[in-house]
Amino acid sequence: MSKGAPKQKYTSSELAGERLLRYKVYADDIQPYLDWQLSILRGHIGDRILEIGCGIGCITKLLGERELILALDVENDVLDYARESLSDRDYCRFALLDITKCNDSQLAELRDHHFDTVVCINVLEHIQHDDAALRAMYDVLEPGGKLLLLVPAHPLLYGRYDAVDGHYRRYSKRGLQALVGKTGFQVRVFRFFNALGAIGWFVEYRILRREAHGSGSVRLMSRLMPWLRRFENVIPPIFGISIIAVCEKPRPE
């Protein structure tokens, strides 16, 4: 596990007060970027999905029609928004639940859904006890099921924006591999994502010490994304703004 704990912590109520507004503002702009992330994972997505930290449902709606998607979050306002915006999809269900605080009964109820996929995209860094979260995800997956994970990369990039956004850490490749391996997962895919974004992040949030995404940065990434996507599909980057991992729960021998 790689940590870069913020010097100043923001209370959960302060973060929650802005979270829904930020999601709604950027929802349309970030959809192509989320689709790029998911394009690397789509071949591993099953039919019975547990999504950790669904927010307003931006990832949920890109998962496509499935047998079941159970989307969890820890804030009522974003769940209500997601539930309303996806009300026409009867395979989507929503629940207010913290995966790190599930009791035995709640874990058993989740196991009863027989999930073959857990989706956790840009969420693990927000969880203080990430090892406990991974153990719970492992517990509720069916044998042979897969955890699809995306986290921010490189502790060196940790800056004011990470602190403001409630990140406890950014991850090194070695640290994340050790963490998921200790949980019991077998790593099937492990790669960096968006190298150019890592360079821009270093400039904006480490050198310039900005605390929020600028609209200009979002527009620039949108223009460059088709070229970056093609390039990284051919040559996986040796560093990136994120790490993508596909981790499998072993089947009994």
Order of alpha helices (4+ residues) and beta strands (2+ residues): alpha-beta-alpha-beta-alpha-beta-alpha-beta-alpha-beta-alpha-alpha-beta-alpha-alpha-beta
